[in-house]
Amino acid sequence: MNNPEATKAALDILRSADTFQWHTITLLALVVYVYTNEISKKNWKGVAAGLSLYMVHWFFEIGNALVQHFSGHALWTAPAGTSFLILVGVSVELSLMFSIAGLALSKLLPPDPKAKVLGVNNRLFFAIFNAAFFSVFEIFLAKTPCFVWIYPWWGAFPVFVTVYIPFFVVSMFCHDWQPATQRRFIGAMFALNAAMFITFAIFLRWI
């Protein structure tokens, strides 16, 4: 196991107000601006792409925190450099970034959902491309004290396959779903995540 002390460091600051910094307020205001700007333009597809990725992100982060509870160590942790650690593997800064990542990257999508890029459906192409970009960037993050891969077998490729591909496949394809389907998916994921957080974080205090 690599750097298990990162788990303790993360748990020591978990949901502690002692680490708070004012930049969190600015980041939150920027996220609100991004969404209100897109809503004012009636870019509902972009909003759906953003919110769907954010909901999947929370499902995975809660899952990672449950891995920590049952095994003693999460797959990834964020033990330092944050204004507020929400769960063992996600800081408020990372979470706010993921809240707009799907919306921002949906702007790369061609208008035609059936168009191909290098012989691949463009939605799938950009989902894989975005997943690869985030996975490679995470290699850098894992070299800092702010983000730690705990297990030696957990790295860029497992992250790419099991985390970022689901993130971006959902986001890029949700962009084109019918509005009712978008609302059902996002609403169902929100309800599931909220129920899990309330149960595991507030009542049971497992995460």
Backbone as a chain_set.jsonl record, in Angstrom:
{"seq": "MNNPEATKAALDILRSADTFQWHTITLLALVVYVYTNEISKKNWKGVAAGLSLYMVHWFFEIGNALVQHFSGHALWTAPAGTSFLILVGVSVELSLMFSIAGLALSKLLPPDPKAKVLGVNNRLFFAIFNAAFFSVFEIFLAKTPCFVWIYPWWGAFPVFVTVYIPFFVVSMFCHDWQPATQRRFIGAMFALNAAMFITFAIFLRWI", "coords": {"N": [[0.85, -1.19, 0.0], [0.517, 2.242, -0.737], [1.565, 5.11, 0.863], [-0.29, 5.147, 3.192], [-0.695, 6.821, 5.311], [-1.865, 9.049, 4.304], [-4.563, 8.645, 4.399], [-5.222, 8.984, 7.14], [-4.469, 11.671, 7.388], [-6.339, 12.886, 5.73], [-8.753, 12.191, 7.008], [-8.406, 13.569, 9.37], [-8.944, 16.202, 8.703], [-11.447, 16.135, 7.736], [-14.43, 17.575, 6.788], [-13.891, 19.784, 8.41], [-13.992, 23.023, 9.712], [-11.731, 24.418, 10.176], [-9.891, 24.613, 8.13], [-10.849, 26.412, 6.331], [-10.895, 28.728, 3.586], [-11.173, 31.93, 1.982], [-11.296, 31.843, -0.794], [-13.015, 29.889, -1.594], [-15.604, 30.94, -1.615], [-15.484, 32.685, -3.781], [-15.027, 30.849, -5.877], [-17.42, 29.397, -5.768], [-19.222, 31.429, -6.451], [-18.442, 31.847, -9.1], [-19.171, 29.403, -10.268], [-21.955, 29.575, -9.96], [-22.383, 31.773, -11.617], [-21.635, 30.692, -14.124], [-23.658, 28.752, -14.556], [-26.046, 30.313, -14.371], [-25.633, 31.993, -16.511], [-25.681, 30.192, -18.692], [-28.284, 29.237, -18.411], [-29.721, 31.58, -18.869], [-29.314, 31.788, -21.555], [-30.78, 29.733, -22.401], [-29.547, 27.273, -22.739], [-30.157, 24.41, -22.362], [-29.308, 21.843, -22.918], [-26.558, 21.915, -22.455], [-26.588, 22.498, -19.718], [-27.774, 20.16, -18.766], [-25.782, 18.317, -19.468], [-23.769, 19.186, -17.753], [-24.911, 18.896, -15.129], [-25.54, 16.176, -15.071], [-23.026, 14.907, -15.179], [-22.051, 15.865, -12.766], [-23.721, 14.655, -10.901], [-23.054, 11.939, -11.247], [-20.395, 12.078, -10.514], [-20.678, 12.603, -7.711], [-21.849, 10.214, -6.883], [-19.733, 8.404, -7.281], [-17.823, 9.492, -5.557], [-19.012, 9.16, -3.051], [-19.073, 6.392, -3.07], [-16.291, 5.865, -3.03], [-15.679, 6.856, -0.5], [-17.086, 5.025, 1.027], [-15.622, 2.74, 0.469], [-13.327, 3.388, 1.89], [-14.386, 3.311, 4.499], [-15.106, 0.589, 4.853], [-12.802, -0.867, 4.19], [-10.684, 0.427, 5.304], [-9.044, 2.105, 3.902], [-9.399, 4.52, 1.383], [-9.66, 4.575, -2.253], [-8.638, 6.855, -3.419], [-7.46, 9.92, -1.98], [-7.791, 13.248, -0.607], [-5.762, 14.83, 1.042], [-4.697, 17.321, 1.723], [-4.207, 20.889, 1.173], [-6.723, 22.011, 0.754], [-9.653, 24.065, 1.121], [-11.881, 23.051, 2.282], [-12.702, 19.836, 3.128], [-14.875, 17.635, 1.803], [-15.622, 14.911, 1.473], [-13.621, 11.946, 2.005], [-12.122, 11.742, -0.343], [-12.629, 14.0, -1.854], [-12.31, 17.397, -2.294], [-13.698, 20.687, -1.675], [-12.943, 22.36, -3.732], [-12.288, 20.622, -5.87], [-14.803, 19.454, -6.229], [-16.405, 21.65, -7.011], [-15.177, 22.218, -9.433], [-15.813, 19.882, -10.896], [-18.517, 20.304, -11.05], [-18.963, 22.004, -13.163], [-17.589, 20.912, -15.25], [-18.696, 19.064, -17.145], [-20.566, 20.681, -18.46], [-18.925, 22.705, -19.566], [-17.235, 21.182, -21.305], [-19.074, 20.075, -22.988], [-19.422, 21.947, -24.892], [-17.637, 21.434, -26.852], [-18.843, 19.622, -28.488], [-19.995, 18.62, -31.695], [-22.784, 19.987, -33.609], [-24.354, 17.958, -34.784], [-25.381, 14.973, -33.487], [-24.847, 12.506, -34.579], [-22.634, 12.65, -36.134], [-19.291, 11.709, -37.102], [-16.023, 11.33, -35.697], [-12.854, 10.645, -36.635], [-13.867, 8.216, -37.448], [-15.437, 7.44, -35.337], [-18.391, 7.739, -33.374], [-19.154, 11.057, -32.533], [-19.945, 11.863, -29.943], [-19.144, 9.715, -28.317], [-16.428, 9.754, -28.952], [-15.547, 12.264, -27.887], [-16.199, 11.832, -25.237], [-14.392, 9.781, -24.508], [-11.992, 11.068, -25.138], [-12.039, 13.299, -23.368], [-12.086, 11.904, -20.939], [-9.593, 10.648, -21.038], [-7.897, 12.88, -21.003], [-8.428, 13.959, -18.433], [-7.586, 11.821, -16.861], [-4.838, 11.662, -17.418], [-4.053, 14.152, -16.47], [-4.515, 13.727, -13.805], [-2.356, 12.207, -13.075], [-0.37, 14.073, -12.627], [-1.555, 15.413, -10.422], [-1.464, 13.392, -8.518], [1.181, 13.39, -7.866], [1.525, 15.438, -6.182], [1.21, 16.736, -2.788], [-1.434, 17.057, -2.323], [-3.27, 15.321, -3.4], [-3.828, 11.913, -3.391], [-3.13, 8.668, -4.554], [-3.896, 5.746, -3.049], [-3.46, 2.919, -3.24], [-1.028, 0.821, -4.863], [-1.818, -0.356, -7.266], [-3.742, 1.242, -8.19], [-4.227, 3.71, -10.497], [-3.606, 5.898, -13.303], [-4.73, 4.472, -15.518], [-6.724, 2.615, -14.423], [-8.347, 4.633, -13.286], [-9.119, 6.029, -15.573], [-10.669, 4.064, -16.934], [-12.628, 3.15, -15.059], [-13.672, 5.38, -13.756], [-13.503, 8.032, -15.105], [-14.377, 7.52, -17.766], [-17.111, 6.599, -17.346], [-18.067, 9.053, -16.188], [-17.893, 10.922, -18.351], [-19.087, 9.669, -20.548], [-21.758, 9.477, -19.713], [-22.29, 12.248, -19.423], [-21.792, 13.386, -22.019], [-23.603, 12.003, -23.632], [-26.013, 12.418, -22.331], [-26.455, 15.014, -22.945], [-27.885, 14.995, -25.35], [-30.215, 13.66, -24.832], [-33.804, 13.32, -24.519], [-35.611, 16.04, -23.006], [-37.283, 15.208, -20.839], [-36.174, 12.748, -20.169], [-33.61, 13.55, -19.423], [-34.237, 15.065, -17.128], [-35.349, 13.072, -15.487], [-33.177, 11.314, -15.12], [-31.173, 12.973, -13.916], [-32.607, 13.877, -11.685], [-33.157, 11.423, -10.384], [-30.562, 10.506, -9.79], [-29.738, 12.576, -8.129], [-31.516, 12.241, -5.969], [-30.749, 9.661, -5.115], [-28.032, 10.096, -4.41], [-28.36, 12.026, -2.399], [-29.827, 10.559, -0.513], [-27.954, 8.572, 0.107], [-25.848, 10.122, 1.158], [-27.05, 11.353, 3.383], [-27.728, 9.085, 4.846], [-25.24, 7.646, 5.18], [-23.331, 9.569, 5.907], [-24.479, 11.385, 7.751], [-26.344, 10.068, 9.529], [-25.285, 7.385, 10.037], [-22.6, 7.961, 10.107], [-20.436, 6.938, 8.68], [-18.931, 7.893, 6.621]], "CA": [[0.0, 0.0, 0.0], [1.334, 3.439, -0.901], [1.209, 6.315, 1.61], [-1.547, 5.001, 3.93], [-0.869, 7.935, 6.24], [-2.721, 10.045, 3.669], [-5.936, 8.419, 4.884], [-5.353, 9.651, 8.435], [-4.399, 13.114, 7.177], [-7.622, 13.316, 5.18], [-9.782, 12.06, 8.041], [-8.171, 14.591, 10.386], [-9.511, 17.497, 8.291], [-12.74, 15.874, 7.099], [-15.502, 18.504, 7.123], [-13.438, 20.695, 9.457], [-14.012, 24.439, 9.326], [-10.434, 25.021, 10.472], [-9.105, 24.804, 6.905], [-11.585, 27.282, 5.407], [-10.263, 29.883, 2.951], [-12.186, 32.737, 1.302], [-11.391, 31.596, -2.237], [-14.155, 29.004, -1.84], [-16.762, 31.773, -1.93], [-15.298, 33.162, -5.154], [-15.243, 29.717, -6.78], [-18.854, 29.119, -5.786], [-19.859, 32.493, -7.226], [-18.143, 31.607, -10.516], [-20.024, 28.297, -10.7], [-23.305, 30.122, -10.084], [-22.388, 32.599, -12.83], [-21.61, 29.817, -15.304], [-24.973, 28.143, -14.766], [-27.063, 31.322, -14.667], [-25.375, 32.476, -17.864], [-26.177, 29.202, -19.64], [-29.738, 29.203, -18.29], [-30.246, 32.767, -19.537], [-29.234, 31.512, -22.994], [-31.603, 28.539, -22.61], [-28.696, 26.154, -23.147], [-30.569, 23.329, -21.475], [-28.498, 20.652, -23.178], [-25.306, 22.087, -21.725], [-26.893, 22.381, -18.295], [-27.985, 18.737, -18.5], [-24.467, 17.673, -19.522], [-23.053, 19.538, -16.539], [-25.507, 18.326, -13.928], [-25.463, 14.707, -15.103], [-21.676, 14.53, -14.76], [-21.901, 16.183, -11.345], [-24.407, 13.629, -10.122], [-22.239, 10.72, -11.298], [-19.235, 12.395, -9.673], [-21.01, 12.421, -6.31], [-22.061, 8.78, -6.651], [-18.42, 7.775, -7.183], [-17.131, 9.972, -4.359], [-19.609, 8.47, -1.907], [-18.566, 5.025, -3.159], [-14.9, 5.866, -2.576], [-15.699, 7.022, 0.953], [-17.526, 3.755, 1.607], [-14.457, 1.843, 0.389], [-12.495, 3.746, 3.045], [-15.014, 2.847, 5.735], [-15.12, -0.869, 4.991], [-11.476, -1.469, 4.028], [-9.687, 1.193, 6.056], [-8.387, 3.082, 3.035], [-10.066, 4.823, 0.119], [-8.813, 4.441, -3.441], [-7.954, 8.141, -3.542], [-7.749, 10.868, -0.903], [-7.353, 14.641, -0.806], [-5.41, 15.088, 2.435], [-4.086, 18.626, 1.985], [-4.369, 21.925, 0.165], [-8.114, 22.346, 0.488], [-10.376, 24.939, 2.029], [-12.88, 22.241, 2.984], [-12.745, 18.463, 2.614], [-16.266, 17.193, 1.929], [-15.479, 13.472, 1.717], [-12.206, 11.613, 2.103], [-11.429, 11.895, -1.619], [-13.061, 15.15, -2.655], [-12.289, 18.722, -1.692], [-14.708, 21.579, -2.229], [-12.431, 22.894, -4.992], [-12.489, 19.594, -6.892], [-16.226, 19.276, -6.475], [-16.89, 22.785, -7.796], [-14.677, 22.03, -10.791], [-16.623, 18.866, -11.562], [-19.884, 20.799, -11.246], [-19.078, 22.692, -14.457], [-16.755, 20.256, -16.268], [-19.511, 18.518, -18.226], [-21.144, 21.801, -19.208], [-17.868, 23.348, -20.352], [-16.731, 20.317, -22.365], [-20.137, 19.823, -23.971], [-19.305, 22.959, -25.941], [-16.816, 20.856, -27.918], [-19.625, 18.683, -29.284], [-20.593, 19.097, -32.946], [-24.26, 20.053, -33.53], [-24.962, 16.697, -35.204], [-24.958, 13.909, -32.57], [-24.488, 11.294, -35.313], [-21.395, 12.871, -36.878], [-18.182, 10.88, -36.655], [-14.673, 11.868, -35.6], [-11.938, 9.513, -36.811], [-14.669, 7.015, -37.612], [-16.143, 7.135, -34.09], [-19.435, 8.692, -33.029], [-18.474, 12.183, -31.889], [-20.225, 11.89, -28.511], [-18.269, 8.731, -27.7], [-15.054, 10.222, -29.135], [-15.23, 13.309, -26.921], [-16.249, 11.242, -23.905], [-13.122, 9.082, -24.282], [-10.927, 12.083, -25.149], [-12.087, 14.041, -22.109], [-11.696, 10.976, -19.877], [-8.143, 10.464, -21.124], [-7.26, 14.126, -20.558], [-8.529, 14.064, -16.981], [-6.773, 10.761, -16.267], [-3.432, 12.059, -17.53], [-3.833, 15.272, -15.548], [-4.51, 13.198, -12.443], [-0.995, 11.738, -12.794], [0.298, 15.218, -11.997], [-2.13, 15.653, -9.1], [-1.009, 12.342, -7.602], [2.565, 13.681, -7.498], [1.48, 16.521, -5.213], [0.707, 16.274, -1.482], [-2.852, 17.402, -2.199], [-4.12, 14.266, -3.939], [-3.026, 10.696, -3.221], [-3.611, 7.327, -4.87], [-3.429, 4.957, -1.91], [-3.0, 1.579, -3.607], [-0.102, 0.856, -5.994], [-2.477, -0.8, -8.492], [-4.712, 2.259, -8.594], [-3.509, 4.77, -11.185], [-4.276, 6.607, -14.39], [-5.56, 3.617, -16.369], [-7.968, 2.269, -13.726], [-9.162, 5.844, -13.168], [-9.662, 6.27, -16.911], [-11.691, 3.071, -17.295], [-13.712, 2.952, -14.097], [-14.202, 6.641, -13.232], [-13.715, 9.134, -16.043], [-15.231, 7.129, -18.896], [-18.52, 6.761, -16.949], [-18.386, 10.476, -16.037], [-18.056, 11.671, -19.596], [-20.078, 9.013, -21.401], [-23.067, 9.954, -19.251], [-22.436, 13.674, -19.695], [-21.852, 13.693, -23.451], [-24.819, 11.445, -24.214], [-27.151, 13.081, -21.699], [-26.609, 16.265, -23.697], [-28.835, 14.829, -26.453], [-31.431, 12.966, -24.433], [-35.012, 14.125, -24.429], [-35.638, 16.768, -21.724], [-37.893, 14.418, -19.765], [-35.191, 11.734, -19.775], [-32.57, 14.27, -18.694], [-34.741, 15.411, -15.794], [-35.504, 11.842, -14.695], [-31.861, 10.797, -14.753], [-30.531, 13.881, -12.965], [-33.389, 13.844, -10.454], [-32.974, 10.136, -9.716], [-29.211, 10.477, -9.239], [-29.706, 13.502, -6.998], [-32.218, 11.598, -4.848], [-29.912, 8.561, -4.633], [-26.862, 10.66, -3.733], [-28.798, 12.671, -1.165], [-30.177, 9.501, 0.435], [-26.709, 7.933, 0.547], [-25.082, 11.047, 2.007], [-27.764, 11.498, 4.654], [-27.63, 7.821, 5.581], [-23.887, 7.217, 5.522], [-22.531, 10.642, 6.506], [-25.128, 12.076, 8.863], [-26.899, 9.137, 10.516], [-24.35, 6.329, 10.434], [-21.261, 8.553, 10.25], [-19.458, 6.038, 8.091], [-18.118, 8.578, 5.619]], "C": [[0.887, 1.241, 0.0], [0.763, 4.589, -0.072], [-0.117, 6.18, 2.372], [-1.78, 6.124, 4.931], [-1.714, 9.053, 5.646], [-4.171, 9.876, 4.099], [-6.155, 9.137, 6.202], [-5.356, 11.164, 8.258], [-5.718, 13.652, 6.643], [-8.716, 13.262, 6.24], [-9.633, 13.126, 9.126], [-8.794, 15.937, 10.016], [-10.9, 17.341, 7.678], [-13.831, 16.783, 7.671], [-15.167, 19.39, 8.324], [-13.457, 22.128, 8.929], [-12.659, 25.1, 9.52], [-9.615, 25.325, 9.228], [-9.727, 25.822, 5.95], [-10.749, 28.453, 4.907], [-11.311, 30.606, 2.11], [-12.31, 32.453, -0.186], [-12.558, 30.669, -2.582], [-15.396, 29.795, -2.24], [-16.678, 32.279, -3.358], [-15.548, 32.047, -6.16], [-16.723, 29.372, -6.888], [-19.6, 30.164, -6.602], [-19.629, 32.304, -8.721], [-18.979, 30.449, -11.068], [-21.455, 28.775, -10.895], [-23.412, 30.975, -11.346], [-22.444, 31.738, -14.084], [-23.006, 29.259, -15.578], [-26.053, 29.182, -15.07], [-26.877, 31.892, -16.066], [-25.914, 31.498, -18.903], [-27.699, 29.105, -19.597], [-30.357, 30.409, -18.996], [-30.237, 32.618, -21.06], [-30.092, 30.309, -23.39], [-30.795, 27.373, -23.179], [-28.969, 24.969, -22.235], [-29.769, 22.061, -21.693], [-27.171, 20.728, -22.432], [-25.497, 21.943, -20.23], [-27.076, 20.911, -17.916], [-26.654, 17.984, -18.519], [-23.682, 17.949, -18.254], [-23.596, 18.857, -15.308], [-25.43, 16.805, -13.901], [-24.071, 14.234, -14.688], [-21.511, 14.755, -13.262], [-22.58, 15.139, -10.468], [-23.623, 12.321, -10.108], [-20.983, 10.893, -10.442], [-19.536, 12.139, -8.204], [-21.245, 10.956, -5.97], [-20.718, 8.078, -6.452], [-17.687, 8.219, -5.917], [-17.7, 9.329, -3.097], [-19.141, 7.014, -1.89], [-17.135, 4.917, -2.659], [-14.82, 6.016, -1.058], [-16.166, 5.748, 1.652], [-16.426, 2.708, 1.53], [-13.539, 2.115, 1.574], [-13.079, 3.187, 4.338], [-14.858, 1.339, 5.916], [-13.737, -1.508, 4.9], [-10.393, -0.783, 4.85], [-8.986, 2.244, 5.242], [-9.2, 3.262, 1.757], [-9.119, 4.565, -1.043], [-8.009, 5.705, -3.669], [-8.365, 9.028, -2.37], [-7.267, 12.25, -1.306], [-6.958, 15.188, 0.559], [-4.873, 16.482, 2.739], [-4.489, 19.618, 0.895], [-5.789, 22.35, -0.122], [-8.673, 23.3, 1.535], [-11.41, 24.168, 2.842], [-12.929, 20.869, 2.343], [-14.137, 17.896, 2.871], [-16.336, 15.702, 2.258], [-13.998, 13.145, 1.615], [-11.44, 11.857, 0.793], [-11.808, 13.121, -2.419], [-13.075, 16.426, -1.825], [-13.379, 19.58, -2.323], [-14.253, 22.141, -3.573], [-12.612, 21.895, -6.132], [-13.965, 19.441, -7.236], [-16.805, 20.415, -7.306], [-16.39, 22.706, -9.246], [-15.522, 21.016, -11.544], [-18.055, 19.34, -11.816], [-20.058, 21.501, -12.592], [-18.316, 21.991, -15.579], [-17.582, 19.741, -17.439], [-20.121, 19.603, -19.078], [-20.094, 22.422, -20.128], [-17.444, 22.483, -21.534], [-17.81, 19.919, -23.363], [-20.095, 20.833, -25.107], [-18.385, 22.506, -27.072], [-17.637, 20.013, -28.888], [-20.139, 19.318, -30.571], [-22.124, 19.124, -32.832], [-24.944, 18.727, -33.859], [-24.496, 15.569, -34.286], [-24.537, 12.632, -33.277], [-23.204, 11.449, -36.121], [-20.267, 12.046, -36.277], [-16.882, 11.67, -36.633], [-13.719, 10.69, -35.619], [-12.686, 8.186, -36.85], [-15.474, 6.612, -36.39], [-17.235, 8.18, -33.878], [-18.849, 9.819, -32.183], [-18.757, 12.271, -30.394], [-19.308, 10.911, -27.768], [-16.814, 9.178, -27.795], [-14.693, 11.252, -28.072], [-15.329, 12.803, -25.488], [-14.919, 10.568, -23.57], [-11.962, 10.072, -24.228], [-10.884, 12.848, -23.831], [-11.65, 13.164, -20.935], [-10.184, 10.782, -19.854], [-7.409, 11.706, -20.619], [-7.281, 14.231, -19.035], [-7.658, 13.019, -16.291], [-5.291, 11.109, -16.296], [-3.134, 13.202, -16.572], [-3.775, 14.787, -14.105], [-3.155, 12.608, -12.075], [-0.211, 12.849, -12.112], [-0.224, 15.442, -10.585], [-1.61, 14.649, -8.08], [0.447, 12.509, -7.199], [2.655, 14.84, -6.503], [1.017, 15.974, -3.861], [-0.797, 16.46, -1.32], [-3.79, 16.292, -2.647], [-3.304, 12.981, -3.974], [-3.786, 9.475, -3.704], [-3.038, 6.398, -3.801], [-2.802, 3.636, -2.329], [-2.081, 1.633, -4.83], [-0.733, 0.43, -7.309], [-3.504, 0.207, -8.99], [-3.957, 3.424, -9.215], [-4.311, 5.309, -12.348], [-5.184, 5.696, -15.219], [-6.819, 3.136, -15.657], [-8.903, 3.459, -13.548], [-9.862, 6.139, -14.492], [-10.844, 5.359, -17.205], [-12.888, 3.104, -16.355], [-14.352, 4.239, -13.575], [-14.52, 7.633, -14.351], [-14.51, 8.74, -17.286], [-16.707, 7.172, -18.497], [-18.928, 8.22, -16.791], [-18.784, 11.083, -17.381], [-18.976, 10.988, -20.598], [-21.474, 9.474, -21.005], [-23.279, 11.401, -19.665], [-22.631, 13.968, -21.18], [-23.125, 13.146, -24.103], [-26.077, 12.057, -23.601], [-27.464, 14.4, -22.394], [-27.715, 16.167, -24.739], [-30.104, 14.077, -26.067], [-32.623, 13.905, -24.473], [-35.065, 14.811, -23.054], [-36.224, 15.969, -20.57], [-36.92, 13.358, -19.256], [-34.051, 12.373, -18.986], [-33.011, 14.556, -17.261], [-34.868, 14.168, -14.914], [-34.151, 11.325, -14.221], [-31.22, 11.674, -13.676], [-31.27, 13.868, -11.632], [-33.196, 12.557, -9.677], [-31.591, 10.043, -9.078], [-29.084, 11.415, -8.045], [-30.352, 12.863, -5.773], [-31.382, 10.474, -4.248], [-28.718, 9.091, -3.847], [-27.247, 11.294, -2.399], [-29.13, 11.627, -0.103], [-28.927, 8.821, 0.983], [-25.934, 8.837, 1.496], [-25.746, 11.183, 3.373], [-27.608, 10.239, 5.503], [-26.223, 7.56, 6.085], [-23.047, 8.294, 6.205], [-23.159, 11.22, 7.76], [-25.609, 11.11, 9.934], [-25.898, 8.1, 10.985], [-22.941, 6.827, 10.694], [-20.166, 7.597, 9.787], [-18.486, 6.778, 7.184], [-17.931, 10.048, 5.984]], "O": [[1.911, 1.267, 0.683], [-0.381, 4.997, -0.273], [-0.993, 7.03, 2.209], [-2.911, 6.361, 5.355], [-2.223, 9.906, 6.373], [-4.923, 10.849, 4.157], [-7.161, 9.826, 6.372], [-6.142, 11.866, 8.894], [-6.168, 14.727, 7.038], [-9.518, 14.19, 6.354], [-10.622, 13.538, 9.733], [-9.135, 16.726, 10.897], [-11.464, 18.304, 7.159], [-14.115, 16.763, 8.869], [-16.03, 19.705, 9.143], [-12.987, 22.398, 7.823], [-12.457, 26.229, 9.074], [-8.743, 26.194, 9.255], [-9.185, 26.067, 4.872], [-10.008, 29.084, 5.661], [-12.23, 29.978, 1.585], [-13.33, 32.787, -0.789], [-13.034, 30.658, -3.717], [-16.154, 29.365, -3.109], [-17.681, 32.302, -4.071], [-16.204, 32.264, -7.179], [-17.22, 29.087, -7.977], [-20.509, 29.827, -7.361], [-20.523, 32.572, -9.524], [-19.443, 30.508, -12.206], [-22.099, 28.422, -11.882], [-24.412, 30.91, -12.06], [-23.214, 32.022, -15.001], [-23.476, 29.295, -16.715], [-26.892, 28.955, -15.941], [-27.853, 32.236, -16.732], [-26.533, 31.912, -19.883], [-28.336, 28.911, -20.633], [-31.396, 30.284, -19.645], [-31.039, 33.234, -21.762], [-30.129, 29.916, -24.556], [-31.292, 26.592, -23.991], [-28.118, 24.575, -21.437], [-29.57, 21.283, -20.76], [-26.714, 19.743, -21.852], [-24.669, 21.34, -19.547], [-26.594, 20.469, -16.873], [-26.422, 17.112, -17.681], [-23.006, 17.062, -17.732], [-22.834, 18.297, -14.519], [-25.273, 16.208, -12.836], [-23.944, 13.271, -13.932], [-20.905, 13.938, -12.569], [-22.063, 14.783, -9.408], [-23.535, 11.663, -9.072], [-20.565, 9.973, -9.738], [-18.728, 11.518, -7.513], [-20.881, 10.505, -4.884], [-20.58, 7.249, -5.553], [-17.009, 7.416, -5.277], [-16.953, 8.992, -2.179], [-18.846, 6.465, -0.829], [-16.801, 3.976, -1.938], [-13.991, 5.377, -0.409], [-15.696, 5.428, 2.744], [-16.305, 1.873, 2.427], [-13.029, 1.182, 2.194], [-12.35, 2.653, 5.174], [-14.519, 0.87, 7.003], [-13.515, -2.577, 5.468], [-9.317, -1.34, 5.065], [-8.396, 3.173, 5.794], [-9.63, 2.292, 1.133], [-7.921, 4.36, -0.845], [-6.844, 5.648, -4.062], [-9.469, 8.906, -1.838], [-6.451, 12.405, -2.214], [-7.726, 15.928, 1.174], [-4.618, 16.798, 3.901], [-5.029, 19.247, -0.147], [-6.044, 22.989, -1.143], [-8.221, 23.332, 2.679], [-11.773, 24.571, 3.947], [-13.172, 20.752, 1.142], [-14.531, 17.701, 4.021], [-17.018, 15.289, 3.195], [-13.205, 13.982, 1.183], [-10.243, 12.146, 0.821], [-11.358, 13.276, -3.554], [-13.753, 16.522, -0.802], [-13.916, 19.24, -3.377], [-15.077, 22.374, -4.457], [-13.037, 22.265, -7.226], [-14.326, 19.313, -8.406], [-17.609, 20.177, -8.207], [-17.105, 23.086, -10.173], [-15.907, 21.25, -12.689], [-18.728, 18.824, -12.708], [-21.174, 21.585, -13.106], [-18.383, 22.417, -16.732], [-17.218, 19.951, -18.596], [-20.19, 19.465, -20.299], [-20.34, 22.636, -21.315], [-17.307, 22.988, -22.649], [-17.497, 19.473, -24.467], [-20.67, 20.598, -26.17], [-18.357, 23.127, -28.135], [-17.179, 19.72, -29.992], [-20.662, 20.432, -30.545], [-22.697, 18.37, -32.046], [-25.986, 18.404, -33.288], [-23.312, 15.233, -34.303], [-23.933, 11.757, -32.657], [-22.734, 10.485, -36.726], [-20.285, 11.725, -35.089], [-16.671, 12.566, -37.45], [-13.759, 9.835, -34.735], [-12.203, 7.169, -36.352], [-16.124, 5.567, -36.391], [-17.036, 9.361, -34.164], [-18.126, 9.561, -31.22], [-17.892, 12.714, -29.639], [-18.764, 11.243, -26.715], [-16.048, 9.01, -26.846], [-13.652, 11.136, -27.424], [-14.617, 13.294, -24.612], [-14.38, 10.759, -22.48], [-11.065, 9.948, -23.395], [-9.815, 13.023, -23.246], [-10.932, 13.621, -20.045], [-9.569, 10.753, -18.788], [-6.419, 11.597, -19.895], [-6.266, 14.555, -18.418], [-7.058, 13.299, -15.253], [-4.572, 10.88, -15.323], [-2.082, 13.221, -15.933], [-3.071, 15.367, -13.278], [-2.828, 12.514, -10.892], [0.518, 12.611, -11.148], [0.558, 15.638, -9.655], [-1.346, 14.997, -6.929], [0.908, 11.835, -6.277], [3.743, 15.18, -6.039], [0.487, 14.865, -3.795], [-1.37, 16.067, -0.304], [-4.975, 16.311, -2.315], [-2.205, 12.961, -4.529], [-4.936, 9.258, -3.323], [-1.819, 6.283, -3.669], [-1.737, 3.268, -1.834], [-2.333, 2.415, -5.747], [-0.242, 0.81, -8.372], [-4.067, 0.05, -10.074], [-3.139, 4.059, -8.551], [-5.536, 5.195, -12.383], [-6.288, 6.097, -15.585], [-7.904, 3.235, -16.23], [-10.121, 3.31, -13.648], [-11.05, 6.458, -14.52], [-11.89, 5.814, -17.666], [-14.034, 3.089, -16.805], [-15.448, 4.203, -13.016], [-15.673, 8.028, -14.524], [-15.256, 9.566, -17.811], [-17.506, 7.735, -19.245], [-20.02, 8.599, -17.214], [-19.855, 11.671, -17.528], [-19.59, 11.666, -21.422], [-22.283, 9.822, -21.866], [-24.332, 11.746, -20.2], [-23.535, 14.716, -21.553], [-23.663, 13.761, -25.024], [-27.094, 12.197, -24.28], [-28.613, 14.839, -22.421], [-28.413, 17.15, -24.991], [-30.982, 13.883, -26.908], [-32.471, 15.127, -24.462], [-34.62, 14.242, -22.058], [-35.723, 16.039, -19.447], [-36.85, 13.1, -18.054], [-33.581, 11.808, -17.999], [-32.267, 14.324, -16.309], [-34.532, 14.207, -13.73], [-33.997, 10.943, -13.06], [-30.775, 11.17, -12.645], [-30.644, 13.849, -10.571], [-33.084, 12.582, -8.451], [-31.457, 9.558, -7.954], [-28.408, 11.096, -7.066], [-29.809, 12.932, -4.671], [-31.304, 10.337, -3.027], [-28.421, 8.605, -2.755], [-26.553, 11.125, -1.396], [-28.765, 11.781, 1.062], [-28.845, 8.526, 2.175], [-25.421, 8.379, 2.517], [-25.073, 11.132, 4.402], [-27.386, 10.311, 6.711], [-26.021, 7.286, 7.268], [-22.154, 7.979, 6.991], [-22.458, 11.515, 8.728], [-25.321, 11.299, 11.116], [-25.677, 7.944, 12.186], [-22.174, 6.19, 11.417], [-19.117, 7.47, 10.418], [-17.349, 6.343, 6.997], [-17.271, 10.786, 5.253]]}, "num_chains": 1, "name": "protein.A"}
